Amino acid sequence: MMDVMTIQEAVNKLTDYKITWRVGLKLLWIFSFRMSGPLTYSVTNFAGYQPYTSWRCLKNSTRCLDRVVQTGISRESFCGTDDEGVLVENVDIEWDLNGRSTYAIGWNLLCDREYVGTFISSAYFVGAFLGIAISSFLFDRFGRLFVLKISEVCTLILCICMIFANKIEYMISVRIFLGAAFFISNNGLLLYSVESGPYHLRIASNVMCSFFWFSGEFLIAVCGYLSKNWVYILVFTAVVMCFNFVALFIYLPESPMFLLSNKKDEAAAKESLNKLYLFYNGDETTKFTDIKLCEHKEDSIARGKQSLKDFYKYPTMTKNLIILMYAWMTTCGLYYGFAFSWAKLGKNLYISYVLSGTVGLLSLLLLWPYYKGKRRRVAIFHFAVSACLILAIIPSSVGTDVITVSQVACLLGALLNDSVFTVLNLWTQEVSPTTHRGKIIAISSSSGRIFSLLGPQASLLFEWNKTATLIGFSVIALGSGLLMLLLPETSKRPMPSQANEVTNRIQQIKSKIKNTESNEEV
């Protein structure tokens, strides 16, 4: 008699529970694409930086010399106050950029036109929102891997197009499409990894995703410092993506969960499982030919169509989605608010971004006790509240010529928020049923892009009122932590396949608690 196995059980048998060096290297290979995220969104921080301290007065400009005596070489002296007017190149000043390039000068994105530069950065997240909004349809209609391949190719092409952007309108257009292409591929990679990786590799995969993302933050600061021309940052990004293409285009098959749950093609799902087994283990032995695959053990209802009606039919899934949407908005708003403001919060652009990437990597170490104990709910709540407290009691700007106490406090807040960001990625995937996972990830991540749009504008808010901005950050962090307490714990539990399993799981947990209390009374 043919053995019956759920698709999740089959995926869990792809590798042994011990993570070998072969599996580790291949996971590193797959997730290396994540490095290109910070490289693409943050390139404007270096390509269009405002060089308010990189100029000197011409000897015959008394207006410039008088201002420098009062406020030194700074933004205030360059832009002037009230009706003093901006200092003029070749009349008042000459630039001293040490050979570096910035489009802020050529496109006049200084002083009262600085907001235009933030629009160029925000354009990336407009595209990200649009891309994620349609990604659910694309993944469910054409498959996880096919859409992932196409979007990565588009990301590479658009990086090259950005190199030749010579006008503001062209740059904004390219960045909209670049944001859409990257975040479609980013979501596709996360979706594929959770559906095609065994349960015991979920944490390792999630940590590697975050590791490469924060490594990208660190690398763009190093690249920005070493390469005086920002074009080389995009060239490096293209090299990273080409390295990742090999794994996608040659070795990886379509998601077996997608083939079975969405396409109802058991034969194709078995073939995909055999290819994944070969990829992970290097063994050509077919393991899944003589088994019967089913979607889940208790198929009490037919698989629901992926439509908005399901969210009305299953209110527990809807509640989870609403909480995830707010959590994504909060976490992304804080993350990108800091990411585009380090030039204002710190004294040195490159040191600030190196420190930002460093605290991102340190956040993975901070998460280890919670990953090891599987206490994801405690981690989310703890980190969100801690970030709120640290930001709320932020001290005044005192410190050294390199770094201030205020910047250190902000780095600690960013460290804790990065930890929330890492857990939230995994939690969203695990709390969602297979039939709706693509849709829920797309909606949640799209919500995050709403606040991501405001991230570049945060630098203007810090310029306006730093204290009020930090208080606002604190309030939304606290609200996020409290709401996420209402999400179910997912550690050591199989992912739901159908929407009804989300409700059934909550009922089972409540029943178990009730039985435990009854036994204690007896």
C-alpha positions in Angstrom: 0.0 0.0 0.0 1.3 3.4 -0.9 2.3 5.6 2.0 0.3 8.9 2.5 2.3 12.0 3.4 1.3 15.6 3.7 3.2 18.1 1.6 4.6 19.7 4.7 5.9 16.3 6.0 7.5 15.7 2.6 9.3 19.0 2.6 10.5 18.4 6.2 12.2 15.2 4.9 14.3 17.0 2.4 17.3 17.2 4.7 18.4 15.8 8.0 17.9 17.9 11.2 21.6 18.4 11.4 22.5 21.4 9.1 25.6 20.2 7.1 28.2 22.5 5.5 26.7 21.6 2.1 23.2 22.8 3.1 24.6 25.9 4.8 26.6 27.0 1.8 23.7 26.5 -0.6 21.4 28.6 1.7 24.1 31.3 1.7 24.2 31.1 -2.1 20.4 31.5 -2.4 19.9 34.3 0.1 22.9 36.4 -1.1 20.4 38.3 -3.3 19.1 40.1 -0.2 22.3 42.1 0.0 21.1 44.1 -3.1 18.2 45.5 -1.1 20.1 48.2 0.9 22.3 48.7 -2.1 19.4 49.7 -4.3 17.2 51.7 -1.8 20.1 53.5 0.0 22.2 54.4 -3.0 20.6 57.9 -3.0 22.0 58.6 0.4 25.5 58.6 -1.2 24.7 59.6 -4.8 22.7 62.6 -3.7 24.2 63.6 -0.4 24.1 67.3 0.5 27.7 68.5 0.9 27.0 71.3 3.4 30.4 71.0 4.9 32.4 70.4 1.7 33.1 73.9 0.5 35.2 76.9 1.2 34.8 80.6 0.7 36.2 82.6 -2.2 38.6 85.2 -0.9 36.6 88.1 -2.4 33.2 87.1 -1.0 32.7 89.1 2.2 29.2 87.7 2.6 30.6 84.1 2.8 33.4 85.0 5.1 31.1 86.9 7.5 28.8 83.9 7.7 31.6 81.5 8.4 32.8 83.6 11.2 29.4 83.4 12.8 28.4 79.7 12.2 31.4 78.0 10.6 31.1 75.9 7.4 27.7 74.4 7.9 24.2 74.1 6.4 23.1 77.2 8.3 25.9 79.3 6.8 25.4 77.9 3.3 21.7 78.2 3.2 21.4 81.4 5.2 18.5 82.5 7.4 15.5 84.5 6.6 16.3 86.7 3.6 20.1 86.2 3.5 19.9 83.9 0.5 22.0 80.9 -0.5 25.7 81.1 -1.1 26.4 80.9 -4.8 29.0 78.7 -6.5 31.8 80.6 -8.3 30.6 83.9 -6.6 30.7 83.0 -2.9 32.1 79.5 -2.7 33.9 76.7 -4.4 33.1 73.1 -3.7 35.7 70.9 -2.0 34.3 67.3 -2.6 37.6 65.5 -2.7 36.7 64.0 -6.1 33.3 62.6 -5.0 30.2 62.9 -7.1 26.7 64.0 -6.0 23.7 64.9 -8.1 22.5 67.3 -5.4 24.7 70.1 -6.8 24.0 69.6 -10.5 20.2 69.3 -9.9 20.1 72.0 -7.2 18.7 69.8 -4.4 20.1 72.0 -1.6 18.5 74.1 1.1 14.8 74.9 0.3 14.9 72.3 -2.5 16.2 69.5 -0.3 12.7 68.0 -0.2 13.0 67.1 -3.9 15.9 64.8 -3.1 13.7 63.0 -0.6 11.1 62.4 -3.3 13.8 60.7 -5.4 14.4 58.3 -2.5 10.6 57.9 -1.8 10.0 57.0 -5.5 11.7 53.6 -4.8 9.0 52.8 -2.2 6.2 53.9 -4.5 7.3 51.2 -6.8 7.8 48.8 -3.9 4.2 49.3 -2.9 2.9 48.8 -6.4 5.1 45.8 -7.0 4.1 44.1 -3.8 0.4 44.8 -4.4 0.5 42.8 -7.6 3.0 40.2 -6.5 0.3 38.0 -4.9 -1.5 37.6 -8.2 1.7 37.0 -10.1 3.0 34.4 -7.6 -0.4 32.5 -7.5 -0.9 32.8 -11.3 2.5 32.1 -12.7 4.3 30.4 -9.9 6.9 31.4 -7.2 10.1 30.6 -9.1 9.1 31.9 -12.5 8.1 35.4 -11.2 11.2 35.4 -9.0 13.5 34.9 -11.9 11.8 37.5 -14.1 11.8 40.2 -11.4 15.5 39.6 -10.5 16.4 40.1 -14.2 14.3 43.3 -14.3 16.1 44.5 -11.1 19.5 44.0 -12.8 18.4 45.9 -15.9 17.0 48.8 -13.9 20.2 49.1 -11.9 22.0 49.6 -15.1 19.4 52.1 -16.3 19.9 54.1 -13.1 23.6 54.6 -14.0 22.6 56.7 -17.0 20.0 58.8 -15.3 20.8 62.4 -16.1 17.5 64.1 -15.1 15.4 64.2 -12.0 12.3 62.9 -13.9 14.3 60.0 -15.4 15.8 59.1 -12.0 12.4 59.1 -10.3 10.9 56.9 -13.0 13.7 54.4 -12.9 13.6 54.2 -9.1 9.8 53.5 -9.2 10.3 50.5 -11.5 13.4 49.4 -9.5 11.5 49.4 -6.3 8.7 47.3 -7.8 11.1 44.8 -9.4 13.2 44.3 -6.3 10.4 43.9 -3.8 8.6 41.4 -6.1 11.7 39.3 -6.2 12.4 39.9 -2.4 8.9 38.7 -1.5 9.2 35.8 -3.9 12.5 34.7 -2.3 10.9 34.7 1.2 7.8 32.9 0.0 9.8 30.3 -1.8 12.2 29.7 1.1 9.4 29.0 3.6 7.5 26.7 1.2 10.5 24.8 -0.1 12.6 24.5 3.1 12.1 22.0 5.9 10.7 23.2 9.2 14.1 22.9 11.0 15.7 25.2 8.5 13.1 28.0 8.9 15.1 29.8 11.6 18.4 29.4 9.8 16.9 30.7 6.5 15.3 33.7 8.3 18.6 34.6 10.0 20.5 34.3 6.7 17.9 36.6 5.0 18.4 39.2 7.7 22.2 38.6 7.8 22.5 39.5 4.1 20.2 42.4 4.3 22.2 44.0 7.1 25.4 43.0 5.4 24.2 45.1 2.4 23.8 48.1 4.8 27.4 47.6 5.9 28.7 47.1 2.4 27.0 50.2 0.9 28.7 52.3 3.5 32.1 50.8 2.7 31.4 51.1 -1.1 30.2 54.7 -0.7 33.4 55.6 1.2 35.9 53.7 -1.1 34.2 54.6 -4.4 34.1 58.3 -5.0 31.7 57.7 -7.9 28.3 56.3 -6.8 27.9 54.4 -10.1 30.3 51.7 -8.7 27.7 50.9 -6.0 25.3 49.9 -8.7 28.0 47.9 -10.5 28.6 46.0 -7.3 24.9 45.4 -6.9 24.8 43.9 -10.4 27.6 41.5 -9.5 25.8 40.3 -6.4 22.7 39.5 -8.4 24.6 37.7 -11.2 26.1 35.5 -8.5 22.6 34.6 -7.3 21.2 34.0 -10.7 23.0 30.7 -11.1 21.2 29.0 -8.2 17.8 30.3 -9.4 18.1 29.5 -13.1 20.0 26.1 -12.9 19.4 24.3 -9.6 16.1 25.3 -8.0 12.6 23.8 -9.1 9.2 25.3 -8.5 7.8 25.3 -5.0 6.2 21.8 -4.3 3.6 23.4 -2.0 2.5 25.7 -4.8 2.3 22.9 -7.3 0.1 20.8 -5.0 -2.0 23.4 -3.2 -2.5 25.8 -6.1 -2.1 23.7 -9.3 -3.3 20.4 -7.9 -0.5 18.7 -9.8 0.8 15.8 -7.5 3.2 14.5 -10.1 4.9 17.8 -10.6 5.1 18.3 -6.8 6.8 14.9 -6.4 9.3 15.8 -9.2 10.0 19.2 -7.5 10.6 17.4 -4.1 13.1 15.0 -5.8 15.0 18.0 -7.4 15.1 19.8 -4.0 16.4 16.6 -2.4 19.2 16.5 -4.9 19.9 20.2 -4.4 20.2 19.9 -0.6 22.0 16.5 -0.4 23.7 15.9 -3.7 22.0 12.5 -3.9 20.2 11.5 -7.1 18.1 8.9 -5.3 14.4 9.6 -5.7 12.7 9.7 -2.3 9.1 10.8 -3.1 8.0 8.8 -6.2 6.2 6.0 -4.3 4.2 8.1 -1.9 0.7 9.7 -1.9 0.8 13.4 -1.3 -2.1 15.3 0.3 -2.4 18.9 1.3 -3.1 18.3 5.0 -4.4 15.5 7.3 -7.8 16.8 8.0 -9.3 17.9 4.7 -12.7 18.7 6.2 -13.5 21.4 3.6 -12.4 21.9 0.0 -9.5 24.2 -0.5 -10.9 27.8 -0.4 -10.3 30.0 -3.4 -7.8 32.8 -2.7 -10.2 35.7 -2.6 -11.3 38.4 -0.3 -14.3 36.4 0.7 -12.1 34.1 2.7 -11.1 36.9 5.0 -14.8 37.5 5.7 -15.4 33.8 6.2 -12.5 33.3 8.6 -12.3 36.3 11.0 -9.3 34.9 12.9 -7.2 35.1 9.7 -8.5 38.7 9.1 -7.6 39.7 12.7 -4.1 38.4 12.2 -3.8 40.2 8.9 -4.8 43.6 10.4 -2.3 43.2 13.2 0.5 42.2 10.8 -0.3 45.2 8.6 0.1 47.6 11.5 3.2 45.8 12.7 4.8 46.0 9.2 3.9 49.7 8.9 5.5 50.5 12.3 8.6 48.4 11.8 9.3 49.7 8.3 8.6 53.2 9.2 11.1 53.1 12.1 13.7 51.2 10.0 13.6 53.5 7.0 13.2 56.6 9.1 16.5 55.9 10.7 18.1 54.6 7.4 17.6 58.0 5.6 18.4 60.1 8.7 21.8 59.0 9.8 23.4 62.0 8.0 21.3 64.2 10.3 21.7 62.1 13.4 25.4 61.6 13.1 28.4 63.8 12.4 30.0 61.6 9.6 27.9 60.1 6.8 30.0 57.0 6.3 30.7 56.2 10.0 27.0 56.6 10.7 26.0 54.0 8.0 28.8 51.6 9.0 27.5 51.7 12.5 23.9 51.2 11.2 24.9 48.1 9.4 26.9 46.9 12.4 24.0 47.1 14.8 21.8 45.3 12.2 24.2 42.4 12.3 24.4 42.5 16.1 20.6 42.3 16.3 20.8 38.8 15.0 23.0 37.8 18.0 20.5 39.6 20.3 17.7 37.3 18.9 19.5 34.0 19.6 18.0 33.4 23.1 14.5 33.9 21.7 15.1 31.7 18.7 16.6 29.0 20.9 13.7 29.1 23.3 11.1 29.6 20.5 9.6 32.6 22.3 8.7 34.8 19.3 5.8 36.5 21.0 8.0 37.6 23.9 10.7 38.7 21.6 8.4 41.0 19.5 6.8 42.5 22.6 10.1 43.0 24.5 12.0 44.6 21.6 9.2 46.9 20.6 8.7 48.2 24.1 12.5 48.5 24.7 12.9 50.5 21.5 10.1 52.8 22.7 11.7 53.4 26.1 15.2 54.0 24.7 13.9 56.6 22.2 11.6 58.2 24.8 14.5 59.0 27.2 16.9 60.1 24.5 19.4 62.6 26.0 20.7 65.8 24.5 23.4 65.9 21.9 26.7 65.5 23.8 29.7 63.3 22.9 32.9 63.3 20.8 33.7 64.8 17.4 32.9 61.4 15.9 29.7 60.2 17.6 27.2 61.8 20.0 25.3 60.2 22.9 22.1 61.0 21.0 23.3 59.0 18.1 24.2 56.1 20.3 20.7 56.1 21.8 19.2 56.1 18.2 21.5 53.2 17.2 20.3 51.2 20.2 16.7 51.9 19.1 17.5 50.8 15.6 19.2 47.7 17.0 16.0 46.6 18.7 13.8 47.6 15.8 16.0 45.5 13.5 15.4 42.5 15.7 11.6 43.0 15.4 12.1 43.3 11.6 13.8 39.9 11.5 11.2 38.1 13.6 8.3 39.7 11.8 9.5 38.3 8.5 9.4 34.8 9.8 6.2 35.2 11.8 4.2 36.5 8.8 5.1 33.4 6.8 4.3 31.0 9.6 1.0 32.4 10.7 -0.4 32.4 7.1 -2.0 29.3 5.5 -0.4 28.1 2.3 -3.5 28.9 0.1 -3.3 32.6 1.3 0.4 33.0 2.2 1.3 34.9 -1.0 -1.7 37.2 -0.5 -1.0 37.9 3.2 2.7 38.5 2.7 1.9 40.8 -0.2 -0.7 42.8 1.8 1.4 43.0 5.0 4.5 44.0 3.1 2.6 46.5 1.0 1.4 48.1 4.3 5.0 48.4 5.3 5.8 50.4 2.2 3.2 53.0 3.2 5.4 54.1 6.1 8.5 53.4 4.0 7.4 56.2 1.7 7.8 58.5 4.7 11.2 57.3 5.7 13.2 59.7 3.5 10.9 62.6 4.8 12.0 61.7 8.3 15.3 63.4 7.7 13.3 66.6 7.2 11.4 66.0 10.4 14.6 65.6 12.3 15.8 68.9 10.9 12.4 70.5 12.0 12.1 69.1 15.5 14.2 66.1 16.6 12.4 65.6 20.0 8.9 65.5 18.5 10.0 63.1 15.8 11.5 60.7 18.4 8.4 60.9 20.6 6.4 59.9 17.5 8.7 56.9 16.9 8.2 55.9 20.5 4.4 55.9 20.5 4.1 53.8 17.3 6.7 51.3 18.6 4.7 50.8 21.9 1.4 50.4 20.0 3.0 47.8 17.7 4.3 45.8 20.7 1.0 45.7 22.4 -1.0 44.7 19.3 1.4 41.8 18.4 0.6 40.1 21.7 -2.7 39.1 20.1 -0.9 37.1 17.4 -0.7 33.3 17.9 2.6 31.6 18.7 3.9 29.6 15.8 7.1 28.0 17.1 7.3 24.2 17.0 4.0 24.0 15.1 3.4 23.1 11.4 2.3 25.9 9.1 -1.4 25.9 8.3 -2.3 24.7 4.7 -5.9 26.0 4.6 -7.7 29.1 6.0 -9.9 27.0 8.3 -6.9 25.6 10.0 -6.0 29.0 11.4 -9.3 29.1 13.2 -9.1 25.4 14.2 -5.7 25.9 15.7 -6.8 28.8 17.9 -9.8 26.7 19.1 -7.4 23.8 19.9 -5.1 26.0 21.9 -8.1 27.5 23.9 -9.4 23.9 24.5 -6.0 22.8 25.8 -5.8 25.7 28.2 -9.3 25.0 29.4 -8.6 21.3 30.0 -5.4 22.2 31.8 -7.3 24.6 34.2 -9.9 21.9 34.8 -7.3 19.3 35.7 -5.7 21.7 38.1 -9.0 22.3 39.8 -9.5 18.5 40.2 
